């Protein structure tokens, strides 16, 4: 599986995804290099599942 999920905290959070009072962002990196950011670990995990299923269906 080439989809990765990372928990970003503090200065590791990209500037454009920082919000007051927010200490954690979850980053999903797809096989094609596309990056997604979520405030919720549940939403990030759901994206990982979706991307993984897409990868499986794209392969012969």
PDBQT receptor file of N, H, CA, C and O in Angstrom, charges set to zero:
ATOM      1  N   UNK A   1       0.847  -1.174   0.000  1.00  0.00    +0.000 N 
ATOM      2  CA  UNK A   1       0.000   0.000   0.000  1.00  0.00    +0.000 C 
ATOM      3  C   UNK A   1       0.891   1.235   0.000  1.00  0.00    +0.000 C 
ATOM      4  O   UNK A   1       1.765   1.385   0.854  1.00  0.00    +0.000 OA
ATOM      5  N   UNK A   2       0.662   2.100  -0.949  1.00  0.00    +0.000 N 
ATOM      6  H   UNK A   2      -0.048   1.978  -1.643  1.00  0.00    +0.000 HD
ATOM      7  CA  UNK A   2       1.506   3.279  -1.089  1.00  0.00    +0.000 C 
ATOM      8  C   UNK A   2       0.841   4.543  -0.549  1.00  0.00    +0.000 C 
ATOM      9  O   UNK A   2       1.314   5.648  -0.813  1.00  0.00    +0.000 OA
ATOM     10  N   UNK A   3      -0.236   4.395   0.192  1.00  0.00    +0.000 N 
ATOM     11  H   UNK A   3      -0.620   3.497   0.406  1.00  0.00    +0.000 HD
ATOM     12  CA  UNK A   3      -0.887   5.542   0.818  1.00  0.00    +0.000 C 
ATOM     13  C   UNK A   3      -0.360   5.643   2.240  1.00  0.00    +0.000 C 
ATOM     14  O   UNK A   3      -0.313   4.645   2.959  1.00  0.00    +0.000 OA
ATOM     15  N   UNK A   4       0.040   6.851   2.653  1.00  0.00    +0.000 N 
ATOM     16  H   UNK A   4       0.001   7.662   2.069  1.00  0.00    +0.000 HD
ATOM     17  CA  UNK A   4       0.553   7.009   4.011  1.00  0.00    +0.000 C 
ATOM     18  C   UNK A   4      -0.271   8.039   4.779  1.00  0.00    +0.000 C 
ATOM     19  O   UNK A   4      -0.814   8.987   4.211  1.00  0.00    +0.000 OA
ATOM     20  N   UNK A   5      -0.340   7.821   6.076  1.00  0.00    +0.000 N 
ATOM     21  H   UNK A   5       0.101   7.051   6.538  1.00  0.00    +0.000 HD
ATOM     22  CA  UNK A   5      -1.041   8.717   6.988  1.00  0.00    +0.000 C 
ATOM     23  C   UNK A   5      -0.049   9.181   8.035  1.00  0.00    +0.000 C 
ATOM     24  O   UNK A   5       0.596   8.368   8.697  1.00  0.00    +0.000 OA
ATOM     25  N   UNK A   6       0.072  10.494   8.180  1.00  0.00    +0.000 N 
ATOM     26  H   UNK A   6      -0.452  11.154   7.642  1.00  0.00    +0.000 HD
ATOM     27  CA  UNK A   6       1.002  11.055   9.168  1.00  0.00    +0.000 C 
ATOM     28  C   UNK A   6       0.256  12.041  10.056  1.00  0.00    +0.000 C 
ATOM     29  O   UNK A   6      -0.609  12.787   9.597  1.00  0.00    +0.000 OA
ATOM     30  N   UNK A   7       0.607  12.029  11.319  1.00  0.00    +0.000 N 
ATOM     31  H   UNK A   7       1.310  11.424  11.691  1.00  0.00    +0.000 HD
ATOM     32  CA  UNK A   7       0.085  13.016  12.258  1.00  0.00    +0.000 C 
ATOM     33  C   UNK A   7       1.104  14.146  12.350  1.00  0.00    +0.000 C 
ATOM     34  O   UNK A   7       2.261  13.920  12.705  1.00  0.00    +0.000 OA
ATOM     35  N   UNK A   8       0.673  15.353  12.031  1.00  0.00    +0.000 N 
ATOM     36  H   UNK A   8      -0.267  15.536  11.743  1.00  0.00    +0.000 HD
ATOM     37  CA  UNK A   8       1.549  16.519  12.086  1.00  0.00    +0.000 C 
ATOM     38  C   UNK A   8       1.168  17.366  13.288  1.00  0.00    +0.000 C 
ATOM     39  O   UNK A   8      -0.013  17.563  13.575  1.00  0.00    +0.000 OA
ATOM     40  N   UNK A   9       2.187  17.868  13.989  1.00  0.00    +0.000 N 
ATOM     41  H   UNK A   9       3.146  17.708  13.756  1.00  0.00    +0.000 HD
ATOM     42  CA  UNK A   9       1.938  18.704  15.158  1.00  0.00    +0.000 C 
ATOM     43  C   UNK A   9       2.833  19.934  15.123  1.00  0.00    +0.000 C 
ATOM     44  O   UNK A   9       3.931  19.915  14.566  1.00  0.00    +0.000 OA
ATOM     45  N   UNK A  10       2.336  21.000  15.732  1.00  0.00    +0.000 N 
ATOM     46  H   UNK A  10       1.445  21.015  16.184  1.00  0.00    +0.000 HD
ATOM     47  CA  UNK A  10       3.131  22.219  15.878  1.00  0.00    +0.000 C 
ATOM     48  C   UNK A  10       3.635  22.769  14.562  1.00  0.00    +0.000 C 
ATOM     49  O   UNK A  10       2.862  22.970  13.625  1.00  0.00    +0.000 OA
ATOM     50  N   UNK A  11       4.940  23.014  14.494  1.00  0.00    +0.000 N 
ATOM     51  H   UNK A  11       5.567  22.852  15.255  1.00  0.00    +0.000 HD
ATOM     52  CA  UNK A  11       5.536  23.630  13.303  1.00  0.00    +0.000 C 
ATOM     53  C   UNK A  11       5.594  22.685  12.106  1.00  0.00    +0.000 C 
ATOM     54  O   UNK A  11       5.912  23.119  10.999  1.00  0.00    +0.000 OA
ATOM     55  N   UNK A  12       5.293  21.399  12.306  1.00  0.00    +0.000 N 
ATOM     56  H   UNK A  12       5.034  21.047  13.206  1.00  0.00    +0.000 HD
ATOM     57  CA  UNK A  12       5.231  20.462  11.182  1.00  0.00    +0.000 C 
ATOM     58  C   UNK A  12       3.968  20.665  10.346  1.00  0.00    +0.000 C 
ATOM     59  O   UNK A  12       3.895  20.215   9.203  1.00  0.00    +0.000 OA
ATOM     60  N   UNK A  13       2.977  21.343  10.923  1.00  0.00    +0.000 N 
ATOM     61  H   UNK A  13       3.037  21.708  11.852  1.00  0.00    +0.000 HD
ATOM     62  CA  UNK A  13       1.737  21.616  10.197  1.00  0.00    +0.000 C 
ATOM     63  C   UNK A  13       2.021  22.707   9.168  1.00  0.00    +0.000 C 
ATOM     64  O   UNK A  13       2.533  23.767   9.526  1.00  0.00    +0.000 OA
ATOM     65  N   UNK A  14       1.696  22.466   7.884  1.00  0.00    +0.000 N 
ATOM     66  H   UNK A  14       1.280  21.605   7.592  1.00  0.00    +0.000 HD
ATOM     67  CA  UNK A  14       1.916  23.500   6.870  1.00  0.00    +0.000 C 
ATOM     68  C   UNK A  14       1.170  24.791   7.236  1.00  0.00    +0.000 C 
ATOM     69  O   UNK A  14       0.052  24.749   7.750  1.00  0.00    +0.000 OA
ATOM     70  N   UNK A  15       1.787  25.900   6.972  1.00  0.00    +0.000 N 
ATOM     71  H   UNK A  15       2.695  25.934   6.555  1.00  0.00    +0.000 HD
ATOM     72  CA  UNK A  15       1.241  27.215   7.333  1.00  0.00    +0.000 C 
ATOM     73  C   UNK A  15      -0.217  27.372   6.899  1.00  0.00    +0.000 C 
ATOM     74  O   UNK A  15      -1.036  27.886   7.660  1.00  0.00    +0.000 OA
ATOM     75  N   UNK A  16      -0.543  26.935   5.692  1.00  0.00    +0.000 N 
ATOM     76  H   UNK A  16       0.123  26.517   5.074  1.00  0.00    +0.000 HD
ATOM     77  CA  UNK A  16      -1.899  27.130   5.166  1.00  0.00    +0.000 C 
ATOM     78  C   UNK A  16      -2.945  26.267   5.874  1.00  0.00    +0.000 C 
ATOM     79  O   UNK A  16      -4.142  26.465   5.670  1.00  0.00    +0.000 OA
ATOM     80  N   UNK A  17      -2.514  25.322   6.696  1.00  0.00    +0.000 N 
ATOM     81  H   UNK A  17      -1.541  25.161   6.862  1.00  0.00    +0.000 HD
ATOM     82  CA  UNK A  17      -3.453  24.452   7.414  1.00  0.00    +0.000 C 
ATOM     83  C   UNK A  17      -3.464  24.711   8.918  1.00  0.00    +0.000 C 
ATOM     84  O   UNK A  17      -4.128  23.994   9.666  1.00  0.00    +0.000 OA
ATOM     85  N   UNK A  18      -2.741  25.720   9.359  1.00  0.00    +0.000 N 
ATOM     86  H   UNK A  18      -2.201  26.302   8.751  1.00  0.00    +0.000 HD
ATOM     87  CA  UNK A  18      -2.708  26.062  10.787  1.00  0.00    +0.000 C 
ATOM     88  C   UNK A  18      -3.920  26.910  11.148  1.00  0.00    +0.000 C 
ATOM     89  O   UNK A  18      -4.315  27.812  10.408  1.00  0.00    +0.000 OA
ATOM     90  N   UNK A  19      -4.498  26.598  12.300  1.00  0.00    +0.000 N 
ATOM     91  H   UNK A  19      -4.177  25.865  12.901  1.00  0.00    +0.000 HD
ATOM     92  CA  UNK A  19      -5.641  27.340  12.824  1.00  0.00    +0.000 C 
ATOM     93  C   UNK A  19      -5.393  27.621  14.304  1.00  0.00    +0.000 C 
ATOM     94  O   UNK A  19      -4.743  26.822  14.978  1.00  0.00    +0.000 OA
ATOM     95  N   UNK A  20      -5.894  28.731  14.816  1.00  0.00    +0.000 N 
ATOM     96  H   UNK A  20      -6.422  29.380  14.268  1.00  0.00    +0.000 HD
ATOM     97  CA  UNK A  20      -5.730  29.021  16.248  1.00  0.00    +0.000 C 
ATOM     98  C   UNK A  20      -6.305  27.887  17.102  1.00  0.00    +0.000 C 
ATOM     99  O   UNK A  20      -7.417  27.417  16.859  1.00  0.00    +0.000 OA
ATOM    100  N   UNK A  21      -5.545  27.464  18.086  1.00  0.00    +0.000 N 
ATOM    101  H   UNK A  21      -4.642  27.846  18.283  1.00  0.00    +0.000 HD
ATOM    102  CA  UNK A  21      -5.989  26.411  18.986  1.00  0.00    +0.000 C 
ATOM    103  C   UNK A  21      -5.863  25.004  18.447  1.00  0.00    +0.000 C 
ATOM    104  O   UNK A  21      -6.203  24.044  19.137  1.00  0.00    +0.000 OA
ATOM    105  N   UNK A  22      -5.381  24.867  17.231  1.00  0.00    +0.000 N 
ATOM    106  H   UNK A  22      -5.104  25.648  16.670  1.00  0.00    +0.000 HD
ATOM    107  CA  UNK A  22      -5.250  23.541  16.615  1.00  0.00    +0.000 C 
ATOM    108  C   UNK A  22      -3.819  23.055  16.782  1.00  0.00    +0.000 C 
ATOM    109  O   UNK A  22      -2.872  23.734  16.384  1.00  0.00    +0.000 OA
ATOM    110  N   UNK A  23      -3.670  21.884  17.369  1.00  0.00    +0.000 N 
ATOM    111  H   UNK A  23      -4.439  21.333  17.692  1.00  0.00    +0.000 HD
ATOM    112  CA  UNK A  23      -2.323  21.374  17.617  1.00  0.00    +0.000 C 
ATOM    113  C   UNK A  23      -1.956  20.192  16.735  1.00  0.00    +0.000 C 
ATOM    114  O   UNK A  23      -0.790  19.804  16.668  1.00  0.00    +0.000 OA
ATOM    115  N   UNK A  24      -2.954  19.612  16.050  1.00  0.00    +0.000 N 
ATOM    116  H   UNK A  24      -3.902  19.927  16.104  1.00  0.00    +0.000 HD
ATOM    117  CA  UNK A  24      -2.702  18.417  15.247  1.00  0.00    +0.000 C 
ATOM    118  C   UNK A  24      -3.454  18.479  13.928  1.00  0.00    +0.000 C 
ATOM    119  O   UNK A  24      -4.607  18.908  13.882  1.00  0.00    +0.000 OA
ATOM    120  N   UNK A  25      -2.795  18.049  12.854  1.00  0.00    +0.000 N 
ATOM    121  H   UNK A  25      -1.858  17.701  12.891  1.00  0.00    +0.000 HD
ATOM    122  CA  UNK A  25      -3.405  17.875  11.539  1.00  0.00    +0.000 C 
ATOM    123  C   UNK A  25      -2.944  16.517  11.027  1.00  0.00    +0.000 C 
ATOM    124  O   UNK A  25      -1.811  16.103  11.271  1.00  0.00    +0.000 OA
ATOM    125  N   UNK A  26      -3.828  15.832  10.318  1.00  0.00    +0.000 N 
ATOM    126  H   UNK A  26      -4.748  16.169  10.119  1.00  0.00    +0.000 HD
ATOM    127  CA  UNK A  26      -3.486  14.531   9.759  1.00  0.00    +0.000 C 
ATOM    128  C   UNK A  26      -3.282  14.676   8.258  1.00  0.00    +0.000 C 
ATOM    129  O   UNK A  26      -4.137  15.212   7.553  1.00  0.00    +0.000 OA
ATOM    130  N   UNK A  27      -2.153  14.198   7.783  1.00  0.00    +0.000 N 
ATOM    131  H   UNK A  27      -1.458  13.763   8.356  1.00  0.00    +0.000 HD
ATOM    132  CA  UNK A  27      -1.770  14.314   6.377  1.00  0.00    +0.000 C 
ATOM    133  C   UNK A  27      -1.854  12.940   5.724  1.00  0.00    +0.000 C 
ATOM    134  O   UNK A  27      -1.325  11.959   6.246  1.00  0.00    +0.000 OA
ATOM    135  N   UNK A  28      -2.523  12.883   4.578  1.00  0.00    +0.000 N 
ATOM    136  H   UNK A  28      -2.953  13.680   4.154  1.00  0.00    +0.000 HD
ATOM    137  CA  UNK A  28      -2.606  11.663   3.785  1.00  0.00    +0.000 C 
ATOM    138  C   UNK A  28      -1.859  11.925   2.488  1.00  0.00    +0.000 C 
ATOM    139  O   UNK A  28      -2.131  12.898   1.785  1.00  0.00    +0.000 OA
ATOM    140  N   UNK A  29      -0.918  11.048   2.180  1.00  0.00    +0.000 N 
ATOM    141  H   UNK A  29      -0.697  10.257   2.751  1.00  0.00    +0.000 HD
ATOM    142  CA  UNK A  29      -0.125  11.166   0.960  1.00  0.00    +0.000 C 
ATOM    143  C   UNK A  29      -0.445   9.985   0.053  1.00  0.00    +0.000 C 
ATOM    144  O   UNK A  29      -0.212   8.831   0.412  1.00  0.00    +0.000 OA
ATOM    145  N   UNK A  30      -0.984  10.289  -1.129  1.00  0.00    +0.000 N 
ATOM    146  H   UNK A  30      -1.174  11.227  -1.420  1.00  0.00    +0.000 HD
ATOM    147  CA  UNK A  30      -1.353   9.263  -2.099  1.00  0.00    +0.000 C 
ATOM    148  C   UNK A  30      -0.129   8.820  -2.893  1.00  0.00    +0.000 C 
ATOM    149  O   UNK A  30       0.900   9.495  -2.917  1.00  0.00    +0.000 OA
ATOM    150  N   UNK A  31      -0.272   7.678  -3.534  1.00  0.00    +0.000 N 
ATOM    151  H   UNK A  31      -1.108   7.131  -3.514  1.00  0.00    +0.000 HD
ATOM    152  CA  UNK A  31       0.818   7.111  -4.327  1.00  0.00    +0.000 C 
ATOM    153  C   UNK A  31       1.281   8.069  -5.429  1.00  0.00    +0.000 C 
ATOM    154  O   UNK A  31       2.466   8.114  -5.760  1.00  0.00    +0.000 OA
ATOM    155  N   UNK A  32       0.340   8.833  -5.996  1.00  0.00    +0.000 N 
ATOM    156  H   UNK A  32      -0.623   8.797  -5.727  1.00  0.00    +0.000 HD
ATOM    157  CA  UNK A  32       0.673   9.754  -7.091  1.00  0.00    +0.000 C 
ATOM    158  C   UNK A  32       1.269  11.079  -6.602  1.00  0.00    +0.000 C 
ATOM    159  O   UNK A  32       1.536  11.974  -7.404  1.00  0.00    +0.000 OA
ATOM    160  N   UNK A  33       1.477  11.202  -5.275  1.00  0.00    +0.000 N 
ATOM    161  H   UNK A  33       1.261  10.475  -4.624  1.00  0.00    +0.000 HD
ATOM    162  CA  UNK A  33       2.076  12.404  -4.714  1.00  0.00    +0.000 C 
ATOM    163  C   UNK A  33       1.081  13.441  -4.230  1.00  0.00    +0.000 C 
ATOM    164  O   UNK A  33       1.466  14.446  -3.632  1.00  0.00    +0.000 OA
ATOM    165  N   UNK A  34      -0.192  13.202  -4.487  1.00  0.00    +0.000 N 
ATOM    166  H   UNK A  34      -0.504  12.386  -4.973  1.00  0.00    +0.000 HD
ATOM    167  CA  UNK A  34      -1.227  14.128  -4.034  1.00  0.00    +0.000 C 
ATOM    168  C   UNK A  34      -1.308  14.097  -2.505  1.00  0.00    +0.000 C 
ATOM    169  O   UNK A  34      -1.221  13.031  -1.896  1.00  0.00    +0.000 OA
ATOM    170  N   UNK A  35      -1.472  15.266  -1.896  1.00  0.00    +0.000 N 
ATOM    171  H   UNK A  35      -1.542  16.132  -2.391  1.00  0.00    +0.000 HD
ATOM    172  CA  UNK A  35      -1.506  15.380  -0.441  1.00  0.00    +0.000 C 
ATOM    173  C   UNK A  35      -2.845  15.946   0.013  1.00  0.00    +0.000 C 
ATOM    174  O   UNK A  35      -3.378  16.878  -0.588  1.00  0.00    +0.000 OA
ATOM    175  N   UNK A  36      -3.376  15.367   1.080  1.00  0.00    +0.000 N 
ATOM    176  H   UNK A  36      -2.943  14.609   1.568  1.00  0.00    +0.000 HD
ATOM    177  CA  UNK A  36      -4.639  15.802   1.672  1.00  0.00    +0.000 C 
ATOM    178  C   UNK A  36      -4.402  16.064   3.154  1.00  0.00    +0.000 C 
ATOM    179  O   UNK A  36      -3.606  15.370   3.787  1.00  0.00    +0.000 OA
ATOM    180  N   UNK A  37      -5.088  17.058   3.710  1.00  0.00    +0.000 N 
ATOM    181  H   UNK A  37      -5.734  17.621   3.196  1.00  0.00    +0.000 HD
ATOM    182  CA  UNK A  37      -4.957  17.377   5.132  1.00  0.00    +0.000 C 
ATOM    183  C   UNK A  37      -6.337  17.367   5.782  1.00  0.00    +0.000 C 
ATOM    184  O   UNK A  37      -7.314  17.852   5.211  1.00  0.00    +0.000 OA
ATOM    185  N   UNK A  38      -6.394  16.801   6.994  1.00  0.00    +0.000 N 
ATOM    186  H   UNK A  38      -5.600  16.407   7.457  1.00  0.00    +0.000 HD
ATOM    187  CA  UNK A  38      -7.650  16.677   7.728  1.00  0.00    +0.000 C 
ATOM    188  C   UNK A  38      -7.441  17.071   9.181  1.00  0.00    +0.000 C 
ATOM    189  O   UNK A  38      -6.362  16.875   9.739  1.00  0.00    +0.000 OA
ATOM    190  N   UNK A  39      -8.482  17.626   9.787  1.00  0.00    +0.000 N 
ATOM    191  H   UNK A  39      -9.359  17.785   9.333  1.00  0.00    +0.000 HD
ATOM    192  CA  UNK A  39      -8.449  17.941  11.211  1.00  0.00    +0.000 C 
ATOM    193  C   UNK A  39      -8.803  16.718  12.042  1.00  0.00    +0.000 C 
ATOM    194  O   UNK A  39      -8.447  16.631  13.218  1.00  0.00    +0.000 OA
ATOM    195  N   UNK A  40      -9.502  15.778  11.429  1.00  0.00    +0.000 N 
ATOM    196  H   UNK A  40      -9.791  15.849  10.474  1.00  0.00    +0.000 HD
ATOM    197  CA  UNK A  40      -9.986  14.593  12.119  1.00  0.00    +0.000 C 
ATOM    198  C   UNK A  40      -9.220  13.349  11.674  1.00  0.00    +0.000 C 
ATOM    199  O   UNK A  40      -9.035  13.117  10.479  1.00  0.00    +0.000 OA
ATOM    200  N   UNK A  41      -8.778  12.555  12.645  1.00  0.00    +0.000 N 
ATOM    201  H   UNK A  41      -8.928  12.744  13.616  1.00  0.00    +0.000 HD
ATOM    202  CA  UNK A  41      -8.100  11.298  12.323  1.00  0.00    +0.000 C 
ATOM    203  C   UNK A  41      -9.057  10.339  11.624  1.00  0.00    +0.000 C 
ATOM    204  O   UNK A  41      -8.640   9.569  10.758  1.00  0.00    +0.000 OA
ATOM    205  N   UNK A  42     -10.328  10.378  11.992  1.00  0.00    +0.000 N 
ATOM    206  H   UNK A  42     -10.667  11.003  12.695  1.00  0.00    +0.000 HD
ATOM    207  CA  UNK A  42     -11.336   9.513  11.376  1.00  0.00    +0.000 C 
ATOM    208  C   UNK A  42     -11.500   9.840   9.896  1.00  0.00    +0.000 C 
ATOM    209  O   UNK A  42     -11.555   8.935   9.064  1.00  0.00    +0.000 OA
ATOM    210  N   UNK A  43     -11.577  11.125   9.564  1.00  0.00    +0.000 N 
ATOM    211  H   UNK A  43     -11.532  11.860  10.241  1.00  0.00    +0.000 HD
ATOM    212  CA  UNK A  43     -11.702  11.537   8.163  1.00  0.00    +0.000 C 
ATOM    213  C   UNK A  43     -10.454  11.158   7.373  1.00  0.00    +0.000 C 
ATOM    214  O   UNK A  43     -10.552  10.720   6.227  1.00  0.00    +0.000 OA
ATOM    215  N   UNK A  44      -9.291  11.325   7.977  1.00  0.00    +0.000 N 
ATOM    216  H   UNK A  44      -9.211  11.681   8.908  1.00  0.00    +0.000 HD
ATOM    217  CA  UNK A  44      -8.036  10.971   7.312  1.00  0.00    +0.000 C 
ATOM    218  C   UNK A  44      -7.976   9.471   7.050  1.00  0.00    +0.000 C 
ATOM    219  O   UNK A  44      -7.569   9.045   5.969  1.00  0.00    +0.000 OA
ATOM    220  N   UNK A  45      -8.377   8.670   8.030  1.00  0.00    +0.000 N 
ATOM    221  H   UNK A  45      -8.708   9.015   8.908  1.00  0.00    +0.000 HD
ATOM    222  CA  UNK A  45      -8.369   7.215   7.864  1.00  0.00    +0.000 C 
ATOM    223  C   UNK A  45      -9.343   6.786   6.769  1.00  0.00    +0.000 C 
ATOM    224  O   UNK A  45      -9.053   5.864   6.006  1.00  0.00    +0.000 OA
ATOM    225  N   UNK A  46     -10.489   7.447   6.689  1.00  0.00    +0.000 N 
ATOM    226  H   UNK A  46     -10.724   8.196   7.308  1.00  0.00    +0.000 HD
ATOM    227  CA  UNK A  46     -11.456   7.140   5.636  1.00  0.00    +0.000 C 
ATOM    228  C   UNK A  46     -10.863   7.439   4.257  1.00  0.00    +0.000 C 
ATOM    229  O   UNK A  46     -11.092   6.691   3.306  1.00  0.00    +0.000 OA
ATOM    230  N   UNK A  47     -10.106   8.525   4.150  1.00  0.00    +0.000 N 
ATOM    231  H   UNK A  47      -9.920   9.132   4.923  1.00  0.00    +0.000 HD
ATOM    232  CA  UNK A  47      -9.459   8.869   2.874  1.00  0.00    +0.000 C 
ATOM    233  C   UNK A  47      -8.416   7.823   2.504  1.00  0.00    +0.000 C 
ATOM    234  O   UNK A  47      -8.277   7.468   1.334  1.00  0.00    +0.000 OA
ATOM    235  N   UNK A  48      -7.680   7.328   3.501  1.00  0.00    +0.000 N 
ATOM    236  H   UNK A  48      -7.792   7.617   4.452  1.00  0.00    +0.000 HD
ATOM    237  CA  UNK A  48      -6.691   6.271   3.259  1.00  0.00    +0.000 C 
ATOM    238  C   UNK A  48      -7.383   5.043   2.683  1.00  0.00    +0.000 C 
ATOM    239  O   UNK A  48      -6.896   4.449   1.721  1.00  0.00    +0.000 OA
ATOM    240  N   UNK A  49      -8.509   4.662   3.261  1.00  0.00    +0.000 N 
ATOM    241  H   UNK A  49      -8.904   5.145   4.042  1.00  0.00    +0.000 HD
ATOM    242  CA  UNK A  49      -9.256   3.499   2.776  1.00  0.00    +0.000 C 
ATOM    243  C   UNK A  49      -9.724   3.733   1.344  1.00  0.00    +0.000 C 
ATOM    244  O   UNK A  49      -9.578   2.859   0.490  1.00  0.00    +0.000 OA
ATOM    245  N   UNK A  50     -10.282   4.901   1.083  1.00  0.00    +0.000 N 
ATOM    246  H   UNK A  50     -10.401   5.612   1.777  1.00  0.00    +0.000 HD
ATOM    247  CA  UNK A  50     -10.763   5.229  -0.265  1.00  0.00    +0.000 C 
ATOM    248  C   UNK A  50      -9.635   5.161  -1.289  1.00  0.00    +0.000 C 
ATOM    249  O   UNK A  50      -9.797   4.560  -2.351  1.00  0.00    +0.000 OA
ATOM    250  N   UNK A  51      -8.504   5.770  -0.980  1.00  0.00    +0.000 N 
ATOM    251  H   UNK A  51      -8.373   6.258  -0.117  1.00  0.00    +0.000 HD
ATOM    252  CA  UNK A  51      -7.372   5.766  -1.910  1.00  0.00    +0.000 C 
ATOM    253  C   UNK A  51      -6.821   4.358  -2.107  1.00  0.00    +0.000 C 
ATOM    254  O   UNK A  51      -6.443   3.990  -3.219  1.00  0.00    +0.000 OA
ATOM    255  N   UNK A  52      -6.774   3.576  -1.045  1.00  0.00    +0.000 N 
ATOM    256  H   UNK A  52      -7.081   3.875  -0.142  1.00  0.00    +0.000 HD
ATOM    257  CA  UNK A  52      -6.272   2.202  -1.140  1.00  0.00    +0.000 C 
ATOM    258  C   UNK A  52      -7.176   1.357  -2.026  1.00  0.00    +0.000 C 
ATOM    259  O   UNK A  52      -6.699   0.562  -2.836  1.00  0.00    +0.000 OA
ATOM    260  N   UNK A  53      -8.487   1.534  -1.865  1.00  0.00    +0.000 N 
ATOM    261  H   UNK A  53      -8.874   2.179  -1.207  1.00  0.00    +0.000 HD
ATOM    262  CA  UNK A  53      -9.435   0.792  -2.697  1.00  0.00    +0.000 C 
ATOM    263  C   UNK A  53      -9.316   1.211  -4.160  1.00  0.00    +0.000 C 
ATOM    264  O   UNK A  53      -9.425   0.373  -5.055  1.00  0.00    +0.000 OA
ATOM    265  N   UNK A  54      -9.095   2.496  -4.407  1.00  0.00    +0.000 N 
ATOM    266  H   UNK A  54      -9.006   3.177  -3.680  1.00  0.00    +0.000 HD
ATOM    267  CA  UNK A  54      -8.908   2.974  -5.779  1.00  0.00    +0.000 C 
ATOM    268  C   UNK A  54      -7.665   2.353  -6.398  1.00  0.00    +0.000 C 
ATOM    269  O   UNK A  54      -7.684   1.948  -7.560  1.00  0.00    +0.000 OA
ATOM    270  N   UNK A  55      -6.588   2.276  -5.630  1.00  0.00    +0.000 N 
ATOM    271  H   UNK A  55      -6.573   2.605  -4.685  1.00  0.00    +0.000 HD
ATOM    272  CA  UNK A  55      -5.348   1.672  -6.128  1.00  0.00    +0.000 C 
ATOM    273  C   UNK A  55      -5.576   0.214  -6.505  1.00  0.00    +0.000 C 
ATOM    274  O   UNK A  55      -5.107  -0.243  -7.547  1.00  0.00    +0.000 OA
ATOM    275  N   UNK A  56      -6.294  -0.512  -5.659  1.00  0.00    +0.000 N 
ATOM    276  H   UNK A  56      -6.675  -0.140  -4.813  1.00  0.00    +0.000 HD
ATOM    277  CA  UNK A  56      -6.560  -1.930  -5.925  1.00  0.00    +0.000 C 
ATOM    278  C   UNK A  56      -7.387  -2.102  -7.188  1.00  0.00    +0.000 C 
ATOM    279  O   UNK A  56      -7.120  -3.000  -7.986  1.00  0.00    +0.000 OA
ATOM    280  N   UNK A  57      -8.398  -1.245  -7.379  1.00  0.00    +0.000 N 
ATOM    281  H   UNK A  57      -8.615  -0.515  -6.730  1.00  0.00    +0.000 HD
ATOM    282  CA  UNK A  57      -9.265  -1.376  -8.548  1.00  0.00    +0.000 C 
ATOM    283  C   UNK A  57      -8.565  -0.920  -9.826  1.00  0.00    +0.000 C 
ATOM    284  O   UNK A  57      -8.950  -1.337 -10.919  1.00  0.00    +0.000 OA
ATOM    285  N   UNK A  58      -7.543  -0.070  -9.706  1.00  0.00    +0.000 N 
ATOM    286  H   UNK A  58      -7.231   0.268  -8.819  1.00  0.00    +0.000 HD
ATOM    287  CA  UNK A  58      -6.801   0.404 -10.875  1.00  0.00    +0.000 C 
ATOM    288  C   UNK A  58      -5.783  -0.609 -11.377  1.00  0.00    +0.000 C 
ATOM    289  O   UNK A  58      -5.352  -0.542 -12.528  1.00  0.00    +0.000 OA
ATOM    290  N   UNK A  59      -5.397  -1.551 -10.514  1.00  0.00    +0.000 N 
ATOM    291  H   UNK A  59      -5.748  -1.605  -9.579  1.00  0.00    +0.000 HD
ATOM    292  CA  UNK A  59      -4.390  -2.543 -10.905  1.00  0.00    +0.000 C 
ATOM    293  C   UNK A  59      -5.068  -3.757 -11.519  1.00  0.00    +0.000 C 
ATOM    294  O   UNK A  59      -6.139  -4.165 -11.069  1.00  0.00    +0.000 OA
ATOM    295  N   UNK A  60      -4.442  -4.348 -12.562  1.00  0.00    +0.000 N 
ATOM    296  H   UNK A  60      -3.573  -4.017 -12.927  1.00  0.00    +0.000 HD
ATOM    297  CA  UNK A  60      -5.052  -5.517 -13.226  1.00  0.00    +0.000 C 
ATOM    298  C   UNK A  60      -5.088  -6.741 -12.340  1.00  0.00    +0.000 C 
ATOM    299  O   UNK A  60      -5.569  -7.793 -12.761  1.00  0.00    +0.000 OA
TER     300      UNK A  60
